[in-house]
Amino acid sequence: MTNAIPTSTLGRTGIKVTRLGFGAMELRDANPKWPLDEEEAELVLNTILDEGIDYIDTADCYGRSEQHIGKFISHRRDEFTLATKCGCIPGGREWTKENLMIGVERSLKRLRTDTIDVMQLHGANAQHVQEGELLEALEKMREQGKVRWIGASTSAPHVSTFIEWDSFDVFQIPYGAFSRDNEVPIAEASNAGMGTVIRGGVSQGEPGEGKGRQEVWQVWDDANLDELRDEGDNRTDFVLRYTLSHPGIDTIIVGTKNPDHIRQNVRTATRGPLPPDVYAEAKKRLAKATRVE
């Protein structure tokens, strides 16, 4: 490892995490749609840790992602913070206390660990949480020592409701240069002491280099962001640094199964946020292009 990725404290958990994390959805399955063999999964996961990334996020419905993590890096468990999500059943979600308690046992077995650092509800809204006694389930997991901290993978308007409850320690929220609807909720969650984990922070990468869609990345051209990026930086680098510039963000989970992309993301994250004047100008241009203030 040659890079030192900046770190942040994940809200009131007190956990120190690298500001660049890894989203393990890319490791879900070996099939024609998402081809991945075990050797590739092993290489990706060990590259992540070797490069210094220490926050890994997965879910119980990401195919074989949890199994890969357990098989290939459980022997390095002390090197990373492990987050997963619960609520899945084959083909969808089931928001019941019983399903969550079954799910945590399944995840622990797959991940080959005794404790999950952050257990998150996978998209439940306030009604789901209340009717399904989901907070009671999460608290029971914590009392049993199976999870350390509890959270929710969510978005506006549910973030505000969950902040008022003051029950969750961590929120995972979608946000990026081209999808800025959660910009204020992220700040509100951070100010309230919750950890903030961001998904979608690079919009899947520049089309042609990553999996980003041209219709999403059209905002780049509409905002004339090429004028703002440093020589030698590609567009994905700029977007990652833009997302890192939000002061309320603790870590950004970026998913890929390409080791070269992992190393490039680490180099970019190591540089930290954009200069304040560049960030301010990018925000102004993006607000105009996306009509989000």
Backbone torsions as a table, in degrees:
resi	resn	phi	psi	omega
1	MET	NA	127.4	-177.7
2	THR	-115.7	-5.2	-176.0
3	ASN	-112.9	150.7	175.0
4	ALA	-116.2	100.2	-178.3
5	ILE	-73.9	133.1	176.2
6	PRO	-56.6	151.0	-178.9
7	THR	-118.5	165.5	176.8
8	SER	-144.9	159.6	173.5
9	THR	-91.0	126.9	-175.2
10	LEU	-78.1	75.0	177.8
11	GLY	54.9	-143.6	-174.7
12	ARG	-76.7	-1.3	174.3
13	THR	-66.5	-29.3	-176.5
14	GLY	79.8	-2.5	-179.3
15	ILE	-73.2	132.0	172.4
16	LYS	-85.8	126.7	-179.4
17	VAL	-132.3	151.9	173.1
18	THR	-69.4	143.2	-177.0
19	ARG	-70.6	-13.4	169.1
20	LEU	-108.1	119.9	175.3
21	GLY	-112.5	-175.6	-179.3
22	PHE	-124.4	127.6	174.4
23	GLY	-96.8	116.9	-167.4
24	ALA	-91.1	18.1	177.6
25	MET	-63.0	-29.2	179.6
26	GLU	-63.8	-16.3	-177.5
27	LEU	-95.6	22.1	-167.7
28	ARG	-71.3	-50.9	-170.5
29	ASP	-149.5	156.5	169.8
30	ALA	-102.6	95.1	177.0
31	ASN	-151.1	171.3	-175.4
32	PRO	-57.1	-30.5	-178.6
33	LYS	-75.9	-40.6	179.7
34	TRP	-128.1	69.5	-175.4
35	PRO	-63.7	129.1	179.5
36	LEU	-161.8	123.1	175.8
37	ASP	-101.1	171.2	-173.9
38	GLU	-64.6	-34.5	179.1
39	GLU	-63.6	-38.8	177.2
40	GLU	-65.7	-43.6	179.8
41	ALA	-61.8	-42.5	179.2
42	GLU	-62.2	-43.6	179.9
43	LEU	-63.8	-46.0	-178.9
44	VAL	-59.8	-50.0	-175.5
45	LEU	-64.9	-40.0	179.1
46	ASN	-74.1	-31.3	174.2
47	THR	-62.9	-41.4	178.6
48	ILE	-55.1	-50.3	-178.0
49	LEU	-71.0	-39.1	179.8
50	ASP	-62.9	-31.4	-179.7
51	GLU	-83.6	-5.1	173.6
52	GLY	101.1	0.2	176.0
53	ILE	-71.1	131.2	-174.9
54	ASP	-127.6	18.2	174.5
55	TYR	-128.6	118.7	-178.3
56	ILE	-122.0	127.9	-177.6
57	ASP	-119.2	132.0	177.6
58	THR	-138.9	-163.2	179.0
59	ALA	-160.0	158.2	-178.1
60	ASP	-72.4	-10.9	178.9
61	CYS	-109.8	15.8	177.4
62	TYR	-91.5	53.1	176.3
63	GLY	53.3	-121.8	-177.8
64	ARG	-96.5	14.0	-176.6
65	SER	-56.9	-50.4	179.6
66	GLU	-61.1	-40.6	179.6
67	GLN	-62.7	-41.2	178.9
68	HIS	-61.9	-44.0	179.9
69	ILE	-60.9	-45.5	179.7
70	GLY	-63.8	-42.3	-175.7
71	LYS	-71.5	-40.1	-168.0
72	PHE	-102.2	-21.6	179.9
73	ILE	-135.5	11.4	177.4
74	SER	-63.4	-25.4	177.2
75	HIS	-72.5	-8.8	177.2
76	ARG	-113.3	26.6	-171.7
77	ARG	-56.2	-30.0	-177.9
78	ASP	-77.6	0.1	-178.2
79	GLU	-97.5	-5.1	-176.1
80	PHE	-149.8	153.4	170.7
81	THR	-86.1	129.5	-174.0
82	LEU	-109.5	121.8	176.8
83	ALA	-120.4	139.4	171.7
84	THR	-139.0	-178.6	-176.5
85	LYS	-131.4	156.4	-176.0
86	CYS	-133.4	165.0	178.1
87	GLY	119.7	-7.5	-174.6
88	CYS	-81.2	150.7	164.3
89	ILE	-135.3	164.4	178.4
90	PRO	-54.2	120.5	177.3
91	GLY	86.9	2.7	179.2
92	GLY	172.0	-144.8	-177.8
93	ARG	-127.8	152.1	172.4
94	GLU	-137.9	110.9	-173.3
95	TRP	-93.8	74.1	175.3
96	THR	-130.4	152.9	177.5
97	LYS	-59.1	-40.7	-178.2
98	GLU	-62.9	-43.0	-179.2
99	ASN	-64.8	-39.1	178.9
100	LEU	-64.7	-39.6	-178.9
101	MET	-69.8	-34.6	173.8
102	ILE	-67.2	-41.6	-177.0
103	GLY	-63.5	-39.5	-178.5
104	VAL	-65.6	-36.4	177.6
105	GLU	-65.0	-41.2	178.7
106	ARG	-63.3	-43.8	-179.3
107	SER	-65.6	-42.8	178.8
108	LEU	-58.7	-41.8	-179.9
109	LYS	-65.9	-46.2	-180.0
110	ARG	-63.2	-43.1	-175.9
111	LEU	-79.1	-10.2	178.9
112	ARG	55.8	49.9	179.6
113	THR	-139.7	158.3	177.2
114	ASP	-88.7	-23.6	-175.3
115	THR	-142.0	134.9	172.7
116	ILE	-97.8	129.6	-175.8
117	ASP	-68.0	-46.8	-178.1
118	VAL	-132.0	115.9	175.0
119	MET	-105.3	124.6	-174.1
120	GLN	-118.9	139.4	168.5
121	LEU	-67.7	136.4	-172.2
122	HIS	-97.3	72.2	174.1
123	GLY	95.4	11.2	179.9
124	ALA	-70.9	143.0	174.0
125	ASN	-98.8	-178.9	-174.7
126	ALA	-61.1	-39.3	179.9
127	GLN	-64.3	-43.3	176.4
128	HIS	-57.2	-46.0	-175.8
129	VAL	-61.7	-45.2	-176.9
130	GLN	-71.8	-47.4	-176.1
131	GLU	-70.6	-31.9	-177.6
132	GLY	-92.9	1.9	-177.7
133	GLU	54.4	44.2	-173.9
134	LEU	-74.1	-36.1	176.6
135	LEU	-63.6	-38.1	177.5
136	GLU	-60.8	-39.3	178.4
137	ALA	-64.8	-45.5	-179.9
138	LEU	-63.4	-41.6	179.0
139	GLU	-65.4	-36.2	177.2
140	LYS	-64.7	-42.3	175.7
141	MET	-56.7	-42.9	-178.4
142	ARG	-67.9	-43.0	178.4
143	GLU	-60.6	-33.5	-180.0
144	GLN	-80.7	-4.6	179.5
145	GLY	80.2	12.3	-178.1
146	LYS	-84.5	-25.1	173.5
147	VAL	-134.7	154.0	-179.6
148	ARG	-98.2	-41.0	-176.4
149	TRP	-136.6	154.1	-177.0
150	ILE	-121.5	149.4	-176.9
151	GLY	-154.5	-172.9	179.6
152	ALA	-144.2	132.9	169.1
153	SER	-87.9	110.7	-166.4
154	THR	-151.7	-170.7	178.6
155	SER	-162.5	177.2	175.5
156	ALA	-63.2	144.1	4.3
157	PRO	-90.9	2.6	-173.2
158	HIS	-69.4	-26.6	-178.9
159	VAL	-56.1	-46.1	-177.2
160	SER	-61.6	-41.3	178.0
161	THR	-63.1	-45.8	-178.3
162	PHE	-66.3	-33.8	176.3
163	ILE	-62.5	-42.7	179.5
164	GLU	-61.1	-35.0	179.6
165	TRP	-67.6	-30.5	-179.6
166	ASP	58.4	35.6	-178.0
167	SER	-105.8	-27.1	-176.8
168	PHE	-94.4	146.3	179.0
169	ASP	-94.0	-27.0	-172.9
170	VAL	-139.4	140.7	170.8
171	PHE	-120.2	135.7	169.2
172	GLN	-105.1	123.9	-168.0
173	ILE	-134.2	136.3	176.1
174	PRO	-75.4	136.2	-179.6
175	TYR	-168.2	145.1	174.7
176	GLY	-173.5	179.2	-177.0
177	ALA	-58.8	-33.0	-175.5
178	PHE	-102.0	1.3	-179.5
179	SER	-141.7	81.2	-166.4
180	ARG	-103.8	15.7	-176.7
181	ASP	-61.0	-28.5	-176.1
182	ASN	-97.0	14.5	-176.8
183	GLU	-58.6	-46.2	-179.7
184	VAL	-73.4	-46.0	176.9
185	PRO	-55.7	-34.8	177.2
186	ILE	-61.9	-45.8	178.9
187	ALA	-62.9	-40.4	179.7
188	GLU	-64.2	-41.8	179.0
189	ALA	-64.6	-43.5	179.4
190	SER	-63.8	-44.1	-179.9
191	ASN	-63.7	-27.3	178.9
192	ALA	-83.9	-2.5	175.9
193	GLY	96.2	4.0	178.2
194	MET	-83.3	147.7	172.8
195	GLY	-72.0	146.0	-178.7
196	THR	-122.8	120.0	178.2
197	VAL	-116.0	129.2	-172.9
198	ILE	-110.3	130.0	171.2
199	ARG	-110.1	153.0	-179.2
200	GLY	78.9	18.5	-173.0
201	GLY	-71.3	-14.1	175.0
202	VAL	-121.3	11.5	178.1
203	SER	50.7	40.1	177.7
204	GLN	66.9	11.0	177.6
205	GLY	86.0	155.2	-178.3
206	GLU	-57.7	133.8	178.1
207	PRO	-53.5	134.6	-177.7
208	GLY	96.5	-32.6	175.6
209	GLU	-100.9	-43.2	176.0
210	GLY	-116.8	-151.3	-177.5
211	LYS	-107.0	11.2	-178.4
212	GLY	-61.4	148.5	-178.8
213	ARG	-91.9	139.7	-176.0
214	GLN	-59.5	-37.4	-178.2
215	GLU	-66.5	-28.2	176.1
216	VAL	-76.1	-45.9	-177.0
217	TRP	-74.8	-6.9	175.9
218	GLN	-57.5	-28.1	178.6
219	VAL	-59.5	-32.8	177.8
220	TRP	-55.0	-50.7	-179.1
221	ASP	-68.2	-38.8	179.8
222	ASP	-61.4	-31.7	-178.8
223	ALA	-94.1	0.0	179.1
224	ASN	53.6	46.7	-175.9
225	LEU	-76.0	-16.4	176.7
226	ASP	-58.3	-28.6	179.8
227	GLU	-67.2	-18.5	-173.1
228	LEU	-102.1	-18.4	-173.8
229	ARG	-81.7	149.2	178.8
230	ASP	-68.5	150.8	174.7
231	GLU	-62.3	132.5	-178.6
232	GLY	97.0	-20.3	175.6
233	ASP	-82.8	138.0	171.1
234	ASN	-90.2	178.0	-175.4
235	ARG	-67.6	-37.5	179.1
236	THR	-63.4	-40.3	176.9
237	ASP	-56.2	-46.8	-177.7
238	PHE	-63.0	-44.8	-177.8
239	VAL	-64.2	-39.3	177.2
240	LEU	-62.9	-45.8	179.7
241	ARG	-67.1	-32.3	174.3
242	TYR	-60.2	-48.3	-178.5
243	THR	-64.1	-40.4	177.8
244	LEU	-62.7	-18.9	-176.8
245	SER	-78.6	-16.3	177.0
246	HIS	-65.4	120.5	-173.4
247	PRO	-67.8	-14.4	-178.0
248	GLY	-93.3	2.0	-174.8
249	ILE	-94.6	132.4	177.2
250	ASP	-91.7	-48.6	178.6
251	THR	-149.0	151.7	179.9
252	ILE	-117.9	121.2	178.7
253	ILE	-91.6	120.5	179.8
254	VAL	-115.7	127.5	-177.8
255	GLY	-102.8	138.0	174.7
256	THR	-164.7	156.2	172.1
257	LYS	-115.7	17.1	178.9
258	ASN	-104.7	110.9	-179.0
259	PRO	-56.8	-34.1	178.3
260	ASP	-65.3	-37.4	177.0
261	HIS	-66.8	-37.4	176.4
262	ILE	-58.9	-48.9	-178.2
263	ARG	-64.5	-38.3	177.5
264	GLN	-65.3	-42.3	178.0
265	ASN	-61.7	-38.6	178.0
266	VAL	-64.2	-45.7	178.4
267	ARG	-58.7	-41.2	-179.4
268	THR	-67.4	-46.7	-179.6
269	ALA	-63.0	-33.0	179.6
270	THR	-62.4	-28.3	179.0
271	ARG	-74.3	-18.2	176.3
272	GLY	82.1	-167.8	-177.0
273	PRO	-64.0	168.6	173.0
274	LEU	-67.4	154.6	171.0
275	PRO	-55.2	144.0	-175.1
276	PRO	-53.0	-39.5	-178.1
277	ASP	-70.0	-36.3	178.1
278	VAL	-68.7	-41.5	178.9
279	TYR	-62.4	-44.0	-179.6
280	ALA	-62.5	-41.5	-180.0
281	GLU	-69.5	-39.7	178.0
282	ALA	-63.2	-42.0	178.5
283	LYS	-60.8	-41.8	-178.9
284	LYS	-64.1	-44.0	-178.9
285	ARG	-68.6	-40.3	-179.8
286	LEU	-68.7	-35.5	177.3
287	ALA	-61.8	-39.7	178.5
288	LYS	-69.9	-40.8	-176.4
289	ALA	-73.2	-32.0	-176.1
290	THR	-108.5	-3.3	179.5
291	ARG	58.7	36.8	174.7
292	VAL	-120.1	120.7	-179.3
293	GLU	-86.6	NA	NA
